[in-house]
Amino acid sequence: MSEAFISIKSVADLHRFYNYESPKHPLITVIDLKNVSRSDENFADYLYSLDLYTIVYKKI
């Protein structure tokens, strides 16, 4: 099992990583992870780093 490392440097990169529509603003975005479609079956094999600030809201 090999793990792929991905460096995400922008909001646009994040949208591409999640196969999400293009961002409407280059610096700010809201992504509903329920609507994210990952075509890769081995999504768990990805390691990634974000070169941007994130705020995550998780409903428990």
A tleap script that builds the chain and sets N, CA, C and O, in Angstrom:
source leaprc.protein.ff14SB
mol = sequence {
  NMET SER GLU ALA PHE ILE SER ILE LYS SER
  VAL ALA ASP LEU HIE ARG PHE TYR ASN TYR
  GLU SER PRO LYS HIE PRO LEU ILE THR VAL
  ILE ASP LEU LYS ASN VAL SER ARG SER ASP
  GLU ASN PHE ALA ASP TYR LEU TYR SER LEU
  ASP LEU TYR THR ILE VAL TYR LYS LYS CILE
}
set mol.1.N position { 0.849 -1.176 0.000 }
set mol.1.CA position { 0.000 0.000 0.000 }
set mol.1.C position { 0.894 1.238 0.000 }
set mol.1.O position { 1.639 1.467 0.953 }
set mol.2.N position { 0.824 2.027 -1.053 }
set mol.2.CA position { 1.624 3.253 -1.112 }
set mol.2.C position { 0.708 4.447 -0.877 }
set mol.2.O position { -0.431 4.486 -1.341 }
set mol.3.N position { 1.236 5.408 -0.149 }
set mol.3.CA position { 0.455 6.599 0.153 }
set mol.3.C position { 0.942 7.746 -0.723 }
set mol.3.O position { 2.146 7.973 -0.842 }
set mol.4.N position { 0.032 8.450 -1.320 }
set mol.4.CA position { 0.361 9.606 -2.148 }
set mol.4.C position { 0.316 10.855 -1.277 }
set mol.4.O position { -0.594 11.016 -0.464 }
set mol.5.N position { 1.297 11.740 -1.447 }
set mol.5.CA position { 1.333 12.999 -0.705 }
set mol.5.C position { 0.982 14.129 -1.656 }
set mol.5.O position { 1.569 14.257 -2.731 }
set mol.6.N position { 0.023 14.944 -1.251 }
set mol.6.CA position { -0.439 16.056 -2.077 }
set mol.6.C position { -0.306 17.344 -1.271 }
set mol.6.O position { -0.732 17.410 -0.118 }
set mol.7.N position { 0.282 18.356 -1.876 }
set mol.7.CA position { 0.396 19.668 -1.256 }
set mol.7.C position { -0.660 20.587 -1.874 }
set mol.7.O position { -0.641 20.848 -3.076 }
set mol.8.N position { -1.574 21.069 -1.040 }
set mol.8.CA position { -2.651 21.949 -1.496 }
set mol.8.C position { -2.278 23.368 -1.115 }
set mol.8.O position { -2.200 23.701 0.067 }
set mol.9.N position { -2.044 24.211 -2.124 }
set mol.9.CA position { -1.523 25.550 -1.891 }
set mol.9.C position { -2.549 26.665 -2.074 }
set mol.9.O position { -2.257 27.823 -1.774 }
set mol.10.N position { -3.736 26.337 -2.558 }
set mol.10.CA position { -4.732 27.380 -2.793 }
set mol.10.C position { -6.142 26.804 -2.676 }
set mol.10.O position { -6.336 25.589 -2.635 }
set mol.11.N position { -7.099 27.694 -2.624 }
set mol.11.CA position { -8.507 27.287 -2.595 }
set mol.11.C position { -8.848 26.513 -3.874 }
set mol.11.O position { -9.586 25.530 -3.829 }
set mol.12.N position { -8.316 26.953 -4.995 }
set mol.12.CA position { -8.572 26.263 -6.267 }
set mol.12.C position { -8.004 24.840 -6.226 }
set mol.12.O position { -8.640 23.909 -6.720 }
set mol.13.N position { -6.810 24.663 -5.638 }
set mol.13.CA position { -6.235 23.324 -5.493 }
set mol.13.C position { -7.130 22.437 -4.633 }
set mol.13.O position { -7.322 21.259 -4.937 }
set mol.14.N position { -7.672 22.999 -3.568 }
set mol.14.CA position { -8.562 22.244 -2.680 }
set mol.14.C position { -9.810 21.789 -3.427 }
set mol.14.O position { -10.253 20.651 -3.268 }
set mol.15.N position { -10.372 22.667 -4.232 }
set mol.15.CA position { -11.549 22.315 -5.023 }
set mol.15.C position { -11.214 21.200 -6.017 }
set mol.15.O position { -12.006 20.276 -6.203 }
set mol.16.N position { -10.052 21.284 -6.651 }
set mol.16.CA position { -9.640 20.232 -7.594 }
set mol.16.C position { -9.433 18.895 -6.867 }
set mol.16.O position { -9.812 17.843 -7.381 }
set mol.17.N position { -8.835 18.942 -5.676 }
set mol.17.CA position { -8.585 17.729 -4.896 }
set mol.17.C position { -9.892 17.006 -4.583 }
set mol.17.O position { -9.960 15.779 -4.646 }
set mol.18.N position { -10.924 17.767 -4.247 }
set mol.18.CA position { -12.223 17.186 -3.903 }
set mol.18.C position { -13.141 17.012 -5.115 }
set mol.18.O position { -14.306 16.647 -4.957 }
set mol.19.N position { -12.628 17.269 -6.325 }
set mol.19.CA position { -13.467 17.211 -7.536 }
set mol.19.C position { -14.722 18.058 -7.361 }
set mol.19.O position { -15.827 17.640 -7.708 }
set mol.20.N position { -14.532 19.243 -6.824 }
set mol.20.CA position { -15.625 20.169 -6.523 }
set mol.20.C position { -15.653 21.252 -7.601 }
set mol.20.O position { -14.655 21.468 -8.289 }
set mol.21.N position { -16.768 21.921 -7.748 }
set mol.21.CA position { -16.885 22.992 -8.741 }
set mol.21.C position { -15.860 24.097 -8.471 }
set mol.21.O position { -15.347 24.206 -7.357 }
set mol.22.N position { -15.566 24.898 -9.464 }
set mol.22.CA position { -14.587 25.974 -9.324 }
set mol.22.C position { -15.010 26.956 -8.241 }
set mol.22.O position { -16.198 27.247 -8.100 }
set mol.23.N position { -14.045 27.474 -7.471 }
set mol.23.CA position { -14.399 28.425 -6.411 }
set mol.23.C position { -14.889 29.749 -6.990 }
set mol.23.O position { -14.424 30.192 -8.040 }
set mol.24.N position { -15.821 30.363 -6.297 }
set mol.24.CA position { -16.351 31.659 -6.733 }
set mol.24.C position { -15.446 32.809 -6.276 }
set mol.24.O position { -15.486 33.899 -6.848 }
set mol.25.N position { -14.634 32.563 -5.247 }
set mol.25.CA position { -13.700 33.559 -4.720 }
set mol.25.C position { -12.344 32.876 -4.550 }
set mol.25.O position { -12.295 31.730 -4.102 }
set mol.26.N position { -11.243 33.546 -4.894 }
set mol.26.CA position { -9.933 32.886 -4.829 }
set mol.26.C position { -9.388 32.665 -3.420 }
set mol.26.O position { -8.459 31.876 -3.245 }
set mol.27.N position { -9.943 33.341 -2.410 }
set mol.27.CA position { -9.391 33.238 -1.060 }
set mol.27.C position { -10.327 32.619 -0.027 }
set mol.27.O position { -9.872 32.165 1.023 }
set mol.28.N position { -11.630 32.596 -0.312 }
set mol.28.CA position { -12.616 32.127 0.663 }
set mol.28.C position { -13.540 31.123 -0.014 }
set mol.28.O position { -13.975 31.328 -1.147 }
set mol.29.N position { -13.833 30.033 0.695 }
set mol.29.CA position { -14.759 29.053 0.141 }
set mol.29.C position { -15.480 28.312 1.259 }
set mol.29.O position { -15.018 28.282 2.399 }
set mol.30.N position { -16.593 27.726 0.925 }
set mol.30.CA position { -17.324 26.829 1.813 }
set mol.30.C position { -17.559 25.555 1.015 }
set mol.30.O position { -18.133 25.588 -0.073 }
set mol.31.N position { -17.111 24.436 1.567 }
set mol.31.CA position { -17.297 23.152 0.907 }
set mol.31.C position { -18.103 22.257 1.840 }
set mol.31.O position { -17.693 21.993 2.970 }
set mol.32.N position { -19.238 21.801 1.364 }
set mol.32.CA position { -20.048 20.846 2.112 }
set mol.32.C position { -19.546 19.458 1.731 }
set mol.32.O position { -19.761 19.008 0.605 }
set mol.33.N position { -18.884 18.784 2.653 }
set mol.33.CA position { -18.268 17.505 2.337 }
set mol.33.C position { -19.282 16.411 2.007 }
set mol.33.O position { -18.915 15.374 1.454 }
set mol.34.N position { -20.545 16.633 2.338 }
set mol.34.CA position { -21.573 15.682 1.924 }
set mol.34.C position { -21.749 15.702 0.412 }
set mol.34.O position { -22.185 14.712 -0.174 }
set mol.35.N position { -21.413 16.831 -0.230 }
set mol.35.CA position { -21.586 16.971 -1.674 }
set mol.35.C position { -20.318 16.690 -2.465 }
set mol.35.O position { -20.307 16.826 -3.688 }
set mol.36.N position { -19.256 16.301 -1.782 }
set mol.36.CA position { -17.992 16.032 -2.448 }
set mol.36.C position { -18.022 14.623 -3.013 }
set mol.36.O position { -18.401 13.670 -2.333 }
set mol.37.N position { -17.620 14.512 -4.261 }
set mol.37.CA position { -17.566 13.216 -4.919 }
set mol.37.C position { -16.118 12.847 -5.160 }
set mol.37.O position { -15.422 13.531 -5.911 }
set mol.38.N position { -15.657 11.789 -4.542 }
set mol.38.CA position { -14.294 11.299 -4.765 }
set mol.38.C position { -14.379 10.082 -5.667 }
set mol.38.O position { -14.999 9.081 -5.311 }
set mol.39.N position { -13.761 10.166 -6.828 }
set mol.39.CA position { -13.784 9.049 -7.758 }
set mol.39.C position { -12.776 7.968 -7.381 }
set mol.39.O position { -12.916 6.818 -7.796 }
set mol.40.N position { -11.753 8.331 -6.590 }
set mol.40.CA position { -10.740 7.356 -6.183 }
set mol.40.C position { -11.280 6.476 -5.067 }
set mol.40.O position { -11.799 6.969 -4.066 }
set mol.41.N position { -11.153 5.174 -5.252 }
set mol.41.CA position { -11.584 4.248 -4.210 }
set mol.41.C position { -10.616 4.253 -3.038 }
set mol.41.O position { -10.998 3.912 -1.918 }
set mol.42.N position { -9.358 4.637 -3.283 }
set mol.42.CA position { -8.328 4.617 -2.250 }
set mol.42.C position { -8.124 5.988 -1.634 }
set mol.42.O position { -6.989 6.387 -1.374 }
set mol.43.N position { -9.200 6.708 -1.399 }
set mol.43.CA position { -9.101 8.064 -0.847 }
set mol.43.C position { -8.353 8.065 0.482 }
set mol.43.O position { -7.661 9.031 0.802 }
set mol.44.N position { -8.485 6.997 1.253 }
set mol.44.CA position { -7.814 6.919 2.554 }
set mol.44.C position { -6.298 6.854 2.401 }
set mol.44.O position { -5.576 7.111 3.364 }
set mol.45.N position { -5.804 6.516 1.219 }
set mol.45.CA position { -4.366 6.407 0.996 }
set mol.45.C position { -3.691 7.750 0.739 }
set mol.45.O position { -2.470 7.798 0.587 }
set mol.46.N position { -4.449 8.835 0.687 }
set mol.46.CA position { -3.882 10.150 0.413 }
set mol.46.C position { -3.472 10.845 1.704 }
set mol.46.O position { -4.228 10.865 2.675 }
set mol.47.N position { -2.286 11.407 1.710 }
set mol.47.CA position { -1.845 12.328 2.753 }
set mol.47.C position { -1.768 13.686 2.092 }
set mol.47.O position { -1.312 13.793 0.953 }
set mol.48.N position { -2.206 14.728 2.783 }
set mol.48.CA position { -2.139 16.050 2.181 }
set mol.48.C position { -1.822 17.101 3.222 }
set mol.48.O position { -2.108 16.938 4.408 }
set mol.49.N position { -1.223 18.186 2.749 }
set mol.49.CA position { -0.957 19.338 3.602 }
set mol.49.C position { -1.643 20.537 2.974 }
set mol.49.O position { -1.713 20.671 1.752 }
set mol.50.N position { -2.146 21.402 3.838 }
set mol.50.CA position { -2.819 22.618 3.386 }
set mol.50.C position { -1.940 23.816 3.685 }
set mol.50.O position { -1.516 24.014 4.824 }
set mol.51.N position { -1.665 24.615 2.666 }
set mol.51.CA position { -0.926 25.862 2.848 }
set mol.51.C position { -1.907 27.028 2.953 }
set mol.51.O position { -1.674 28.106 2.407 }
set mol.52.N position { -3.003 26.790 3.664 }
set mol.52.CA position { -4.013 27.823 3.873 }
set mol.52.C position { -4.741 27.525 5.176 }
set mol.52.O position { -4.687 26.404 5.683 }
set mol.53.N position { -5.411 28.517 5.707 }
set mol.53.CA position { -6.154 28.352 6.945 }
set mol.53.C position { -7.484 27.669 6.658 }
set mol.53.O position { -8.106 27.897 5.621 }
set mol.54.N position { -7.907 26.822 7.600 }
set mol.54.CA position { -9.202 26.163 7.455 }
set mol.54.C position { -9.975 26.250 8.762 }
set mol.54.O position { -9.401 26.263 9.851 }
set mol.55.N position { -11.268 26.308 8.624 }
set mol.55.CA position { -12.187 26.210 9.753 }
set mol.55.C position { -13.126 25.066 9.414 }
set mol.55.O position { -13.752 25.060 8.354 }
set mol.56.N position { -13.222 24.106 10.308 }
set mol.56.CA position { -14.062 22.950 10.046 }
set mol.56.C position { -15.169 22.912 11.087 }
set mol.56.O position { -14.919 23.018 12.288 }
set mol.57.N position { -16.387 22.761 10.606 }
set mol.57.CA position { -17.548 22.638 11.481 }
set mol.57.C position { -18.060 21.209 11.341 }
set mol.57.O position { -18.390 20.767 10.240 }
set mol.58.N position { -18.125 20.501 12.441 }
set mol.58.CA position { -18.596 19.129 12.415 }
set mol.58.C position { -19.772 19.000 13.366 }
set mol.58.O position { -19.664 19.281 14.560 }
set mol.59.N position { -20.875 18.575 12.823 }
set mol.59.CA position { -22.075 18.369 13.627 }
set mol.59.C position { -21.992 16.990 14.263 }
set mol.59.O position { -21.875 15.983 13.566 }
set mol.60.N position { -22.052 16.950 15.578 }
set mol.60.CA position { -21.947 15.675 16.303 }
set mol.60.C position { -23.313 15.254 16.799 }
set mol.60.O position { -23.443 14.208 17.434 }
savepdb mol mol.pdb
quit
